[in-house]
Amino acid sequence: MDKKEIIEQLSKRTCCKKEAADAFEEFLLAVKKSLFRGEKVHLKGIGTLYVKMRKERRVRNPKTREIIKIMPKRVIRFKASEVPLED
């Protein structure tokens, strides 16, 4: 399911696609802001989005065999919730 399909599903519950698209964009913006501040985003029944710091590491360029240093960076992680599957 992609963004367009999600908006179509939301539009069935709201009055129009424009309103559904605006609501979905606002939701994504709120999630991005929370993650940027370092907060966890808990979506009950779905999972948790959080930011983790990746360590500095050294890798080798396979073409030149040169060792390159990759700087530490923040990455977004997702942990799915443990929800029993329904039949």
PEFEN-V425487 format. One record per residue. N is the residue number from 1. RES is the residue in three letters. SS is DSSP state (H for helix, E for strand, L for the rest). PSI is psi in degrees with one decimal (* if undefined). OMEGA is omega in degrees with one decimal (999 if undefined). Layout:
N&RES&SS&PSI&OMEGA ; N&RES&SS&PSI&OMEGA
This chain:
1&MET&L&129.5&179.4 ; 2&ASP&L&-178.2&-175.8 ; 3&LYS&H&-42.4&-179.3 ; 4&LYS&H&-43.3&179.6 ; 5&GLU&H&-36.4&177.4 ; 6&ILE&H&-44.2&178.9 ; 7&ILE&H&-39.1&177.4 ; 8&GLU&H&-41.2&177.8 ; 9&GLN&H&-40.6&178.3 ; 10&LEU&H&-35.3&-177.7 ; 11&SER&H&-22.7&176.2 ; 12&LYS&H&-27.4&-179.4 ; 13&ARG&H&-19.3&179.2 ; 14&THR&L&-173.0&-175.3 ; 15&CYS&L&-29.8&-176.6 ; 16&CYS&L&166.5&-179.9 ; 17&LYS&H&-36.5&-179.2 ; 18&LYS&H&-45.1&179.1 ; 19&GLU&H&-40.7&179.0 ; 20&ALA&H&-42.0&179.3 ; 21&ALA&H&-42.0&178.6 ; 22&ASP&H&-42.1&179.8 ; 23&ALA&H&-42.5&-180.0 ; 24&PHE&H&-41.4&177.3 ; 25&GLU&H&-39.9&178.1 ; 26&GLU&H&-39.0&176.4 ; 27&PHE&H&-47.3&179.8 ; 28&LEU&H&-39.2&178.7 ; 29&LEU&H&-41.4&178.6 ; 30&ALA&H&-40.5&177.9 ; 31&VAL&H&-44.8&179.6 ; 32&LYS&H&-44.1&-179.9 ; 33&LYS&H&-41.6&179.4 ; 34&SER&H&-44.1&179.1 ; 35&LEU&H&-37.2&179.2 ; 36&PHE&H&-35.9&178.1 ; 37&ARG&L&-5.6&178.7 ; 38&GLY&L&9.8&180.0 ; 39&GLU&L&153.9&174.0 ; 40&LYS&L&146.9&176.7 ; 41&VAL&E&110.6&-179.7 ; 42&HIS&E&122.2&175.3 ; 43&LEU&E&103.3&-173.9 ; 44&LYS&L&128.4&179.4 ; 45&GLY&L&-7.6&-179.7 ; 46&ILE&L&-59.1&179.8 ; 47&GLY&E&-165.0&-177.0 ; 48&THR&E&133.4&171.9 ; 49&LEU&E&135.9&178.5 ; 50&TYR&E&165.1&-178.9 ; 51&VAL&E&134.9&179.3 ; 52&LYS&E&144.7&179.5 ; 53&MET&E&122.7&176.7 ; 54&ARG&E&135.0&-177.4 ; 55&LYS&L&161.5&171.7 ; 56&GLU&L&143.5&179.7 ; 57&ARG&E&162.7&178.7 ; 58&ARG&E&133.4&179.2 ; 59&VAL&E&161.9&-179.5 ; 60&ARG&E&131.3&174.5 ; 61&ASN&L&117.6&-175.8 ; 62&PRO&L&-26.6&-178.0 ; 63&LYS&L&-47.1&-176.2 ; 64&THR&L&-8.7&-177.9 ; 65&ARG&L&16.6&-180.0 ; 66&GLU&L&142.3&177.5 ; 67&ILE&E&129.0&-177.3 ; 68&ILE&E&139.4&177.8 ; 69&LYS&E&124.9&176.7 ; 70&ILE&E&124.6&-176.1 ; 71&MET&L&155.3&176.6 ; 72&PRO&L&148.8&179.5 ; 73&LYS&E&162.0&177.9 ; 74&ARG&E&136.1&178.8 ; 75&VAL&E&150.0&179.1 ; 76&ILE&E&132.6&178.3 ; 77&ARG&E&155.5&178.5 ; 78&PHE&E&131.1&174.6 ; 79&LYS&E&117.3&-178.3 ; 80&ALA&E&145.5&177.6 ; 81&SER&L&159.0&-179.4 ; 82&GLU&L&90.1&-179.1 ; 83&VAL&L&128.2&178.1 ; 84&PRO&L&140.1&179.1 ; 85&LEU&L&138.8&179.0 ; 86&GLU&L&146.5&-179.5 ; 87&ASP&L&*&999
